[in-house]
């Protein structure tokens, strides 16, 4: 549905919905301090999000895919 959703896994409640992709979100990862999220979508964009505000920090366009995504560096 073109959004990234943050859930509380213990309560099963939706905490926030992040909107900004033009197509479906294919993958996401969180930063080690839980302050940022990064998502990649079918729109060939990688979006860096501020978790607290829900705002887009930066959008990178034109990626070729998420293969080899270095999750441990986020």
N, CA, C and O atoms as a GROMACS GRO file, in nm:
protein
  296
    1UNK      N    1   0.082  -0.121   0.000
    1UNK     CA    2   0.000   0.000   0.000
    1UNK      C    3   0.086   0.126   0.000
    1UNK      O    4   0.036   0.234   0.034
    2UNK      N    5   0.212   0.116  -0.037
    2UNK     CA    6   0.303   0.231  -0.051
    2UNK      C    7   0.343   0.295   0.082
    2UNK      O    8   0.396   0.406   0.083
    3UNK      N    9   0.318   0.227   0.193
    3UNK     CA   10   0.353   0.283   0.324
    3UNK      C   11   0.443   0.187   0.401
    3UNK      O   12   0.448   0.067   0.372
    4UNK      N   13   0.512   0.242   0.499
    4UNK     CA   14   0.592   0.166   0.595
    4UNK      C   15   0.521   0.181   0.729
    4UNK      O   16   0.488   0.292   0.770
    5UNK      N   17   0.497   0.070   0.796
    5UNK     CA   18   0.424   0.074   0.923
    5UNK      C   19   0.514   0.027   1.037
    5UNK      O   20   0.585  -0.072   1.024
    6UNK      N   21   0.510   0.099   1.148
    6UNK     CA   22   0.584   0.064   1.269
    6UNK      C   23   0.485   0.012   1.372
    6UNK      O   24   0.391   0.081   1.410
    7UNK      N   25   0.508  -0.112   1.415
    7UNK     CA   26   0.417  -0.179   1.508
    7UNK      C   27   0.484  -0.203   1.642
    7UNK      O   28   0.606  -0.220   1.649
    8UNK      N   29   0.405  -0.204   1.749
    8UNK     CA   30   0.450  -0.251   1.879
    8UNK      C   31   0.426  -0.401   1.879
    8UNK      O   32   0.311  -0.445   1.880
    9UNK      N   33   0.533  -0.482   1.877
    9UNK     CA   34   0.514  -0.627   1.865
    9UNK      C   35   0.452  -0.692   1.989
    9UNK      O   36   0.390  -0.797   1.979
   10UNK      N   37   0.468  -0.631   2.105
   10UNK     CA   38   0.412  -0.688   2.227
   10UNK      C   39   0.262  -0.668   2.237
   10UNK      O   40   0.189  -0.757   2.280
   11UNK      N   41   0.215  -0.551   2.196
   11UNK     CA   42   0.073  -0.520   2.205
   11UNK      C   43  -0.001  -0.540   2.073
   11UNK      O   44  -0.124  -0.547   2.070
   12UNK      N   45   0.075  -0.550   1.964
   12UNK     CA   46   0.013  -0.565   1.833
   12UNK      C   47  -0.056  -0.440   1.785
   12UNK      O   48  -0.151  -0.447   1.706
   13UNK      N   49  -0.009  -0.324   1.832
   13UNK     CA   50  -0.071  -0.198   1.794
   13UNK      C   51   0.016  -0.121   1.696
   13UNK      O   52   0.139  -0.126   1.702
   14UNK      N   53  -0.049  -0.051   1.606
   14UNK     CA   54   0.019   0.031   1.508
   14UNK      C   55   0.065   0.160   1.574
   14UNK      O   56  -0.016   0.232   1.633
   15UNK      N   57   0.195   0.190   1.566
   15UNK     CA   58   0.249   0.310   1.628
   15UNK      C   59   0.252   0.428   1.531
   15UNK      O   60   0.221   0.541   1.569
   16UNK      N   61   0.290   0.402   1.405
   16UNK     CA   62   0.301   0.510   1.308
   16UNK      C   63   0.301   0.452   1.167
   16UNK      O   64   0.348   0.340   1.144
   17UNK      N   65   0.249   0.529   1.074
   17UNK     CA   66   0.255   0.495   0.932
   17UNK      C   67   0.338   0.602   0.862
   17UNK      O   68   0.314   0.722   0.878
   18UNK      N   69   0.434   0.557   0.783
   18UNK     CA   70   0.524   0.647   0.709
   18UNK      C   71   0.485   0.642   0.562
   18UNK      O   72   0.487   0.534   0.502
   19UNK      N   73   0.452   0.756   0.504
   19UNK     CA   74   0.411   0.764   0.364
   19UNK      C   75   0.514   0.844   0.286
   19UNK      O   76   0.559   0.949   0.330
   20UNK      N   77   0.551   0.791   0.168
   20UNK     CA   78   0.648   0.863   0.087
   20UNK      C   79   0.698   0.786  -0.034
   20UNK      O   80   0.769   0.841  -0.118
   21UNK      N   81   0.662   0.659  -0.043
   21UNK     CA   82   0.701   0.579  -0.158
   21UNK      C   83   0.592   0.586  -0.265
   21UNK      O   84   0.473   0.601  -0.234
   22UNK      N   85   0.634   0.575  -0.392
   22UNK     CA   86   0.541   0.576  -0.503
   22UNK      C   87   0.483   0.440  -0.535
   22UNK      O   88   0.379   0.430  -0.600
   23UNK      N   89   0.550   0.333  -0.489
   23UNK     CA   90   0.506   0.196  -0.507
   23UNK      C   91   0.523   0.123  -0.375
   23UNK      O   92   0.558   0.186  -0.275
   24UNK      N   93   0.500  -0.007  -0.374
   24UNK     CA   94   0.506  -0.084  -0.250
   24UNK      C   95   0.645  -0.078  -0.187
   24UNK      O   96   0.745  -0.064  -0.257
   25UNK      N   97   0.649  -0.088  -0.055
   25UNK     CA   98   0.774  -0.095   0.020
   25UNK      C   99   0.820  -0.241   0.018
   25UNK      O  100   0.743  -0.331   0.052
   26UNK      N  101   0.945  -0.263  -0.023
   26UNK     CA  102   0.996  -0.399  -0.039
   26UNK      C  103   1.084  -0.444   0.077
   26UNK      O  104   1.093  -0.564   0.104
   27UNK      N  105   1.149  -0.350   0.146
   27UNK     CA  106   1.239  -0.387   0.255
   27UNK      C  107   1.257  -0.267   0.345
   27UNK      O  108   1.238  -0.153   0.303
   28UNK      N  109   1.293  -0.293   0.469
   28UNK     CA  110   1.318  -0.185   0.564
   28UNK      C  111   1.415  -0.232   0.670
   28UNK      O  112   1.427  -0.352   0.698
   29UNK      N  113   1.485  -0.136   0.730
   29UNK     CA  114   1.579  -0.166   0.838
   29UNK      C  115   1.581  -0.047   0.933
   29UNK      O  116   1.557   0.067   0.893
   30UNK      N  117   1.612  -0.076   1.061
   30UNK     CA  118   1.619   0.030   1.161
   30UNK      C  119   1.762   0.057   1.202
   30UNK      O  120   1.849  -0.030   1.190
   31UNK      N  121   1.788   0.177   1.250
   31UNK     CA  122   1.921   0.213   1.299
   31UNK      C  123   1.945   0.150   1.435
   31UNK      O  124   1.851   0.110   1.503
   32UNK      N  125   2.071   0.140   1.474
   32UNK     CA  126   2.105   0.075   1.601
   32UNK      C  127   2.046   0.146   1.721
   32UNK      O  128   2.021   0.084   1.824
   33UNK      N  129   2.024   0.278   1.710
   33UNK     CA  130   1.969   0.354   1.823
   33UNK      C  131   1.818   0.377   1.810
   33UNK      O  132   1.760   0.451   1.889
   34UNK      N  133   1.755   0.315   1.710
   34UNK     CA  134   1.612   0.323   1.686
   34UNK      C  135   1.561   0.463   1.652
   34UNK      O  136   1.441   0.489   1.665
   35UNK      N  137   1.649   0.553   1.609
   35UNK     CA  138   1.606   0.688   1.576
   35UNK      C  139   1.572   0.704   1.428
   35UNK      O  140   1.505   0.800   1.389
   36UNK      N  141   1.617   0.610   1.345
   36UNK     CA  142   1.596   0.620   1.201
   36UNK      C  143   1.550   0.486   1.143
   36UNK      O  144   1.581   0.379   1.196
   37UNK      N  145   1.476   0.496   1.034
   37UNK     CA  146   1.438   0.380   0.955
   37UNK      C  147   1.482   0.408   0.812
   37UNK      O  148   1.488   0.523   0.768
   38UNK      N  149   1.513   0.304   0.740
   38UNK     CA  150   1.548   0.315   0.600
   38UNK      C  151   1.464   0.214   0.525
   38UNK      O  152   1.457   0.097   0.564
   39UNK      N  153   1.399   0.257   0.417
   39UNK     CA  154   1.313   0.166   0.341
   39UNK      C  155   1.345   0.176   0.193
   39UNK      O  156   1.385   0.281   0.143
   40UNK      N  157   1.328   0.064   0.124
   40UNK     CA  158   1.346   0.059  -0.020
   40UNK      C  159   1.218   0.011  -0.083
   40UNK      O  160   1.153  -0.080  -0.032
   41UNK      N  161   1.182   0.072  -0.196
   41UNK     CA  162   1.054   0.036  -0.256
   41UNK      C  163   1.060   0.005  -0.404
   41UNK      O  164   1.164   0.018  -0.468
   42UNK      N  165   0.946  -0.036  -0.455
   42UNK     CA  166   0.931  -0.065  -0.596
   42UNK      C  167   0.944   0.057  -0.684
   42UNK      O  168   0.952   0.045  -0.806
   43UNK      N  169   0.946   0.174  -0.626
   43UNK     CA  170   0.965   0.298  -0.699
   43UNK      C  171   1.113   0.328  -0.721
   43UNK      O  172   1.149   0.435  -0.771
   44UNK      N  173   1.199   0.233  -0.683
   44UNK     CA  174   1.345   0.246  -0.694
   44UNK      C  175   1.399   0.362  -0.611
   44UNK      O  176   1.495   0.428  -0.649
   45UNK      N  177   1.335   0.385  -0.498
   45UNK     CA  178   1.379   0.489  -0.405
   45UNK      C  179   1.415   0.424  -0.272
   45UNK      O  180   1.351   0.329  -0.228
   46UNK      N  181   1.519   0.479  -0.209
   46UNK     CA  182   1.555   0.443  -0.072
   46UNK      C  183   1.527   0.567   0.012
   46UNK      O  184   1.578   0.675  -0.017
   47UNK      N  185   1.447   0.550   0.115
   47UNK     CA  186   1.404   0.663   0.197
   47UNK      C  187   1.457   0.647   0.339
   47UNK      O  188   1.443   0.541   0.400
   48UNK      N  189   1.518   0.753   0.391
   48UNK     CA  190   1.564   0.759   0.529
   48UNK      C  191   1.461   0.838   0.608
   48UNK      O  192   1.430   0.952   0.573
   49UNK      N  193   1.408   0.778   0.714
   49UNK     CA  194   1.299   0.837   0.793
   49UNK      C  195   1.347   0.871   0.934
   49UNK      O  196   1.431   0.802   0.990
   50UNK      N  197   1.293   0.978   0.991
   50UNK     CA  198   1.308   1.007   1.133
   50UNK      C  199   1.193   0.936   1.204
   50UNK      O  200   1.076   0.965   1.177
   51UNK      N  201   1.224   0.844   1.293
   51UNK     CA  202   1.121   0.762   1.358
   51UNK      C  203   1.024   0.849   1.439
   51UNK      O  204   0.903   0.831   1.429
   52UNK      N  205   1.076   0.942   1.518
   52UNK     CA  206   0.992   1.020   1.609
   52UNK      C  207   0.894   1.112   1.535
   52UNK      O  208   0.777   1.118   1.572
   53UNK      N  209   0.941   1.181   1.433
   53UNK     CA  210   0.855   1.278   1.364
   53UNK      C  211   0.779   1.217   1.247
   53UNK      O  212   0.675   1.270   1.206
   54UNK      N  213   0.829   1.106   1.194
   54UNK     CA  214   0.766   1.045   1.077
   54UNK      C  215   0.802   1.114   0.946
   54UNK      O  216   0.748   1.080   0.841
   55UNK      N  217   0.894   1.210   0.953
   55UNK     CA  218   0.932   1.286   0.835
   55UNK      C  219   1.044   1.219   0.756
   55UNK      O  220   1.127   1.147   0.812
   56UNK      N  221   1.044   1.243   0.626
   56UNK     CA  222   1.152   1.196   0.539
   56UNK      C  223   1.274   1.283   0.566
   56UNK      O  224   1.268   1.406   0.556
   57UNK      N  225   1.386   1.219   0.599
   57UNK     CA  226   1.513   1.290   0.619
   57UNK      C  227   1.582   1.308   0.485
   57UNK      O  228   1.636   1.415   0.455
   58UNK      N  229   1.580   1.203   0.404
   58UNK     CA  230   1.643   1.208   0.272
   58UNK      C  231   1.585   1.097   0.186
   58UNK      O  232   1.551   0.989   0.234
   59UNK      N  233   1.573   1.127   0.056
   59UNK     CA  234   1.525   1.028  -0.039
   59UNK      C  235   1.630   1.012  -0.149
   59UNK      O  236   1.671   1.109  -0.211
   60UNK      N  237   1.671   0.887  -0.170
   60UNK     CA  238   1.767   0.854  -0.275
   60UNK      C  239   1.689   0.783  -0.386
   60UNK      O  240   1.622   0.683  -0.360
   61UNK      N  241   1.699   0.834  -0.507
   61UNK     CA  242   1.622   0.776  -0.618
   61UNK      C  243   1.711   0.698  -0.713
   61UNK      O  244   1.828   0.730  -0.730
   62UNK      N  245   1.652   0.594  -0.774
   62UNK     CA  246   1.717   0.524  -0.882
   62UNK      C  247   1.802   0.405  -0.845
   62UNK      O  248   1.888   0.366  -0.924
   63UNK      N  249   1.782   0.344  -0.727
   63UNK     CA  250   1.860   0.225  -0.693
   63UNK      C  251   1.822   0.109  -0.783
   63UNK      O  252   1.711   0.107  -0.838
   64UNK      N  253   1.911   0.013  -0.799
   64UNK     CA  254   1.886  -0.102  -0.885
   64UNK      C  255   1.822  -0.218  -0.810
   64UNK      O  256   1.767  -0.308  -0.872
   65UNK      N  257   1.826  -0.217  -0.678
   65UNK     CA  258   1.768  -0.324  -0.599
   65UNK      C  259   1.831  -0.327  -0.461
   65UNK      O  260   1.922  -0.250  -0.433
   66UNK      N  261   1.781  -0.415  -0.376
   66UNK     CA  262   1.828  -0.420  -0.238
   66UNK      C  263   1.916  -0.540  -0.211
   66UNK      O  264   1.943  -0.572  -0.095
   67UNK      N  265   1.963  -0.608  -0.316
   67UNK     CA  266   2.051  -0.722  -0.295
   67UNK      C  267   2.182  -0.676  -0.234
   67UNK      O  268   2.241  -0.578  -0.279
   68UNK      N  269   2.227  -0.746  -0.132
   68UNK     CA  270   2.352  -0.710  -0.065
   68UNK      C  271   2.340  -0.592   0.028
   68UNK      O  272   2.440  -0.531   0.064
   69UNK      N  273   2.218  -0.560   0.069
   69UNK     CA  274   2.193  -0.449   0.161
   69UNK      C  275   2.274  -0.469   0.288
   69UNK      O  276   2.257  -0.572   0.354
   70UNK      N  277   2.360  -0.376   0.324
   70UNK     CA  278   2.445  -0.395   0.445
   70UNK      C  279   2.371  -0.360   0.573
   70UNK      O  280   2.397  -0.256   0.633
   71UNK      N  281   2.281  -0.445   0.617
   71UNK     CA  282   2.198  -0.419   0.735
   71UNK      C  283   2.279  -0.387   0.860
   71UNK      O  284   2.238  -0.304   0.941
   72UNK      N  285   2.394  -0.451   0.877
   72UNK     CA  286   2.470  -0.429   0.999
   72UNK      C  287   2.530  -0.290   1.008
   72UNK      O  288   2.579  -0.252   1.114
   73UNK      N  289   2.528  -0.214   0.899
   73UNK     CA  290   2.582  -0.078   0.902
   73UNK      C  291   2.480   0.027   0.939
   73UNK      O  292   2.516   0.143   0.960
   74UNK      N  293   2.352  -0.010   0.948
   74UNK     CA  294   2.248   0.088   0.983
   74UNK      C  295   2.240   0.108   1.130
   74UNK      O  296   2.158   0.187   1.177
   0.00000   0.00000   0.00000
